[in-house]
Amino acid sequence: MMPGKLFLFYLRLLASLFLLLPLSLPAASLTDQALLDVLRGGGYSLYFRHASTEWSQSDDVRKADDWLSCEPAQMRQLSERGRADAILVGDAIRRLGLPIATVVASPYCRTMETARLMKLGPVSATTEVMNLRSAEYFGGSEAVVASAQGLFARPPPRATNRVIVAHGNVARAAIRLYPDEGEALVLKADGNGGFSVIGRIKPGDWSRLLELET
């Protein structure tokens, strides 16, 4: 391998490793009420990792579109707890009056099911936030990360929020935060092609937000 090509090889390798580092960006510290107030005003993306899954199952992607399968023998699916959590989270969002204009999800069965169970509006499948384990079908990990970051940097329609349901590995690489299953990262596009994280909401936190209304 020529020296110049060797240098480029190591540069690309280091860039790929950097994208996968499980590091965290500092998030602004908002009180529950302040977070609720800004979400009611709109302008944010709620990035949800899919709800809890059956970890006794595993993904077996051998060709394009295998990820669409809802068969537990082929792809990991939501657990009963995950389905219940998704319903409760969606109910809380509706009761809190958060304006949701669009709901998009990775085409995986577990992400689409999570989004549909929330009942926040029609769900559109998007490969902009594709699972990194299927990245080879979408130009590789760097392409998938760039695509996800482009979505996060795009503001939702005025005075509304966008719900995105996808995967933990996408968040870790594109946001440098690794959410729990069912957890939401609150993202704010800066209008200049970037975005910031202003909060995190775990599944159990929604009940605390609802208590502010009583």
Number of C-alpha atoms within 10 A of each C-alpha: 7 6 8 8 10 10 12 11 12 11 11 12 11 11 11 14 10 13 18 17 12 14 14 12 11 12 15 11 11 13 10 15 12 11 17 17 12 13 22 18 14 21 21 28 29 23 26 29 26 32 30 23 19 15 10 8 15 14 15 13 15 10 9 11 12 16 22 16 19 16 12 14 12 17 21 22 28 24 15 13 13 23 21 16 21 25 18 18 24 19 16 18 18 15 11 17 11 19 18 24 17 18 24 24 30 24 23 26 21 30 24 22 22 28 30 20 19 22 17 19 14 11 19 15 18 17 17 22 29 25 22 20 13 19 17 12 14 17 10 13 22 18 15 25 26 15 17 21 21 17 19 28 19 20 21 21 14 11 14 19 26 24 23 28 31 31 27 22 22 26 24 19 26 22 23 19 22 20 22 17 18 26 24 22 23 22 24 23 20 13 10 8 13 14 21 17 19 17 19 22 20 15 20 13 13 18 12 11 18 14 8 11 9 5
